[in-house]
Amino acid sequence: MQNAKRSSKMTKAELIRRVSSGALPTDTVLTDLARELHDFEAKYHMRSEVFHALIVGTPAEDTPDFINWAMCYRSYFRTLQAKFSLKTLAPYAR
């Protein structure tokens, strides 16, 4: 079942194209990315923030799962930034 889920994933370029065109609502994208982040966190018993701080930029980052996790993490925050202006998000940064 996991392989079927993986093979049906869209590419990053397709995701960007669909979100930009309005064909894929931002809320749906955020939900899907959050679910995927949760799956990685459960699998590796590590929060995505910790993973990103510890793994990114090291040789361990080059494993396929970690590359996908890092891309998912970055995509999540880019999608949030696209949905909300920095001014809107500023109160949550404190």
Short mmCIF file of the C-alpha atoms (twelve columns), coordinates in Angstrom:
data_MODEL
# 
_entry.id   MODEL 
# 
loop_
_atom_site.group_PDB 
_atom_site.id 
_atom_site.type_symbol 
_atom_site.label_atom_id 
_atom_site.label_alt_id 
_atom_site.label_comp_id 
_atom_site.label_asym_id 
_atom_site.label_seq_id 
_atom_site.Cartn_x 
_atom_site.Cartn_y 
_atom_site.Cartn_z 
_atom_site.pdbx_PDB_model_num 
ATOM 1  C CA . MET A 1  0.000  0.000  0.000   1 
ATOM 2  C CA . GLN A 2  2.851  2.390  0.819   1 
ATOM 3  C CA . ASN A 3  4.354  1.890  -2.676  1 
ATOM 4  C CA . ALA A 4  1.036  2.761  -4.310  1 
ATOM 5  C CA . LYS A 5  0.904  5.957  -2.272  1 
ATOM 6  C CA . ARG A 6  4.448  6.914  -3.253  1 
ATOM 7  C CA . SER A 7  3.967  6.251  -6.967  1 
ATOM 8  C CA . SER A 8  0.903  8.504  -7.110  1 
ATOM 9  C CA . LYS A 9  2.795  11.542 -5.795  1 
ATOM 10 C CA . MET A 10 3.090  14.519 -8.056  1 
ATOM 11 C CA . THR A 11 6.400  16.178 -8.783  1 
ATOM 12 C CA . LYS A 12 7.379  19.450 -7.156  1 
ATOM 13 C CA . ALA A 13 6.971  21.243 -10.502 1 
ATOM 14 C CA . GLU A 14 3.458  19.813 -10.896 1 
ATOM 15 C CA . LEU A 15 2.561  20.845 -7.337  1 
ATOM 16 C CA . ILE A 16 3.730  24.419 -7.979  1 
ATOM 17 C CA . ARG A 17 1.898  24.559 -11.304 1 
ATOM 18 C CA . ARG A 18 -1.356 23.294 -9.805  1 
ATOM 19 C CA . VAL A 19 -1.244 25.580 -6.768  1 
ATOM 20 C CA . SER A 20 -0.312 28.603 -8.899  1 
ATOM 21 C CA . SER A 21 -3.146 27.944 -11.323 1 
ATOM 22 C CA . GLY A 22 -5.653 27.503 -8.509  1 
ATOM 23 C CA . ALA A 23 -6.311 23.898 -9.520  1 
ATOM 24 C CA . LEU A 24 -5.145 22.698 -6.124  1 
ATOM 25 C CA . PRO A 25 -6.339 24.710 -3.115  1 
ATOM 26 C CA . THR A 26 -3.606 25.830 -0.723  1 
ATOM 27 C CA . ASP A 27 -5.424 24.288 2.243   1 
ATOM 28 C CA . THR A 28 -5.378 20.897 0.537   1 
ATOM 29 C CA . VAL A 29 -1.655 21.226 -0.149  1 
ATOM 30 C CA . LEU A 30 -0.930 22.227 3.456   1 
ATOM 31 C CA . THR A 31 -2.970 19.315 4.774   1 
ATOM 32 C CA . ASP A 32 -1.193 16.833 2.523   1 
ATOM 33 C CA . LEU A 33 2.253  18.215 3.391   1 
ATOM 34 C CA . ALA A 34 1.471  18.204 7.125   1 
ATOM 35 C CA . ARG A 35 0.339  14.586 6.867   1 
ATOM 36 C CA . GLU A 36 3.536  13.647 5.051   1 
ATOM 37 C CA . LEU A 37 5.667  15.473 7.640   1 
ATOM 38 C CA . HIS A 38 3.822  13.618 10.396  1 
ATOM 39 C CA . ASP A 39 4.567  10.286 8.669   1 
ATOM 40 C CA . PHE A 40 8.298  11.087 8.544   1 
ATOM 41 C CA . GLU A 41 8.276  12.233 12.175  1 
ATOM 42 C CA . ALA A 42 6.563  9.011  13.299  1 
ATOM 43 C CA . LYS A 43 8.908  6.853  11.233  1 
ATOM 44 C CA . TYR A 44 12.096 8.472  12.559  1 
ATOM 45 C CA . HIS A 45 10.836 9.533  16.023  1 
ATOM 46 C CA . MET A 46 11.996 13.089 15.401  1 
ATOM 47 C CA . ARG A 47 10.261 16.418 14.879  1 
ATOM 48 C CA . SER A 48 10.774 17.927 11.439  1 
ATOM 49 C CA . GLU A 49 12.370 21.042 12.947  1 
ATOM 50 C CA . VAL A 50 14.992 18.909 14.717  1 
ATOM 51 C CA . PHE A 51 15.565 16.807 11.595  1 
ATOM 52 C CA . HIS A 52 16.070 19.902 9.486   1 
ATOM 53 C CA . ALA A 53 18.503 21.443 11.991  1 
ATOM 54 C CA . LEU A 54 20.545 18.244 12.425  1 
ATOM 55 C CA . ILE A 55 20.503 16.504 9.048   1 
ATOM 56 C CA . VAL A 56 20.328 19.138 6.326   1 
ATOM 57 C CA . GLY A 57 23.782 19.922 4.988   1 
ATOM 58 C CA . THR A 58 25.315 16.646 6.188   1 
ATOM 59 C CA . PRO A 59 26.059 13.480 4.173   1 
ATOM 60 C CA . ALA A 60 23.019 11.837 5.812   1 
ATOM 61 C CA . GLU A 61 20.828 14.278 3.884   1 
ATOM 62 C CA . ASP A 62 21.648 12.410 0.670   1 
ATOM 63 C CA . THR A 63 19.484 9.392  1.496   1 
ATOM 64 C CA . PRO A 64 16.262 9.298  -0.551  1 
ATOM 65 C CA . ASP A 65 13.939 9.428  2.463   1 
ATOM 66 C CA . PHE A 66 15.786 12.379 3.975   1 
ATOM 67 C CA . ILE A 67 15.842 14.244 0.652   1 
ATOM 68 C CA . ASN A 68 12.057 13.806 0.422   1 
ATOM 69 C CA . TRP A 69 11.592 14.861 4.051   1 
ATOM 70 C CA . ALA A 70 13.673 18.016 3.552   1 
ATOM 71 C CA . MET A 71 11.783 18.901 0.357   1 
ATOM 72 C CA . CYS A 72 8.451  18.338 2.106   1 
ATOM 73 C CA . TYR A 73 9.531  20.500 5.056   1 
ATOM 74 C CA . ARG A 74 10.614 23.357 2.774   1 
ATOM 75 C CA . SER A 75 7.497  23.036 0.617   1 
ATOM 76 C CA . TYR A 76 5.288  23.256 3.687   1 
ATOM 77 C CA . PHE A 77 6.783  26.574 4.733   1 
ATOM 78 C CA . ARG A 78 6.845  27.978 1.203   1 
ATOM 79 C CA . THR A 79 3.169  27.125 0.851   1 
ATOM 80 C CA . LEU A 80 2.422  28.814 4.194   1 
ATOM 81 C CA . GLN A 81 4.306  31.912 3.046   1 
ATOM 82 C CA . ALA A 82 2.329  31.946 -0.193  1 
ATOM 83 C CA . LYS A 83 -0.957 31.675 1.688   1 
ATOM 84 C CA . PHE A 84 -0.240 34.243 4.397   1 
ATOM 85 C CA . SER A 85 1.679  37.480 4.214   1 
ATOM 86 C CA . LEU A 86 4.599  37.935 6.599   1 
ATOM 87 C CA . LYS A 87 2.661  40.713 8.281   1 
ATOM 88 C CA . THR A 88 -0.161 38.269 9.047   1 
ATOM 89 C CA . LEU A 89 2.241  35.666 10.466  1 
ATOM 90 C CA . ALA A 90 4.394  38.106 12.503  1 
ATOM 91 C CA . PRO A 91 2.368  37.786 15.751  1 
ATOM 92 C CA . TYR A 92 3.037  34.014 15.789  1 
ATOM 93 C CA . ALA A 93 6.814  34.455 15.608  1 
ATOM 94 C CA . ARG A 94 7.055  35.815 19.147  1 
# 
